[in-house]
Amino acid sequence: MRADRAKQLLKNGVYRAIGETASGLVALDGEADRTLRVLMYHKVNDLWPNPTTVPTAVFDAQMSLLGELGYVTVSLDAV
């Protein structure tokens, strides 16, 4: 698979996950900037094949892309 195709597939996956996660979420007080969006992963590891597992390299790439898009990622403990 070409690198640009792999990058596009990764972006599509992140956009889809963000869209599905964020759909229907609105701030109750009308302040959209304060809305918390949660992106959940069932498993992040390099054990394959498992349809609910995201390889660590893909996870790292997705977190980097979210940062590039302006999202601030935090750990569960930070919330």
MOSULUR-V146184 format. One record per residue. N is the residue number from 1. SS is DSSP state (a for helix, b for strand, c for the rest). PSI is psi in degrees with one decimal (999 if undefined). D_LAST is the distance of its C-alpha to the last C-alpha in Angstrom with 1 decimal. Layout:
n = {N	N}
ss = {SS	SS}
psi = {PSI	PSI}
d_last = {D_LAST	D_LAST}
This chain:
n = {1	2	3	4	5	6	7	8	9	10	11	12	13	14	15	16	17	18	19	20	21	22	23	24	25	26	27	28	29	30	31	32	33	34	35	36	37	38	39	40	41	42	43	44	45	46	47	48	49	50	51	52	53	54	55	56	57	58	59	60	61	62	63	64	65	66	67	68	69	70	71	72	73	74	75	76	77	78	79}
ss = {c	c	a	a	a	a	a	a	a	a	a	a	a	a	a	a	a	a	a	a	a	a	c	c	c	c	c	c	c	c	c	a	a	a	c	c	c	c	c	c	c	c	b	b	c	c	c	c	c	c	c	c	b	b	c	a	a	a	a	a	a	a	a	a	a	a	a	a	c	c	c	c	c	c	c	a	a	a	c}
psi = {135.1	150.2	-40.2	-33.8	-42.5	-41.7	-41.4	-40.9	-40.4	-47.1	-44.9	-41.9	-43.2	-46.6	-42.5	-44.6	-42.7	-44.5	-44.0	-38.0	-40.2	-15.3	131.0	-6.4	122.9	149.4	132.9	-29.9	7.6	0.9	93.6	-28.3	-20.0	5.4	132.1	124.2	132.1	125.2	115.4	139.9	135.1	-47.1	138.5	105.3	176.9	25.9	119.6	161.8	135.6	118.0	-18.9	5.4	133.0	124.6	148.0	-37.8	-38.5	-42.6	-47.3	-42.5	-39.6	-41.0	-39.0	-43.3	-40.7	-41.2	-42.2	-30.6	-1.0	1.4	146.5	118.7	141.5	156.9	164.8	-37.9	-29.2	-15.4	999}
d_last = {37.5	37.6	34.7	34.4	34.4	31.7	29.6	30.2	29.3	26.0	25.4	26.5	24.1	21.1	22.4	23.1	19.7	18.1	20.8	20.6	16.8	17.0	20.3	20.4	17.1	18.0	16.5	18.1	19.2	20.6	18.4	17.6	15.9	13.0	12.7	9.6	11.3	10.4	12.8	13.5	16.1	18.2	19.5	19.6	22.8	26.4	28.1	30.1	31.2	28.4	27.4	23.8	23.4	22.4	24.1	22.2	24.2	23.3	19.6	19.9	22.1	19.7	16.8	19.6	20.8	17.5	17.5	21.2	20.5	18.3	14.8	12.1	10.4	7.2	6.9	5.4	5.5	3.8	0.0}
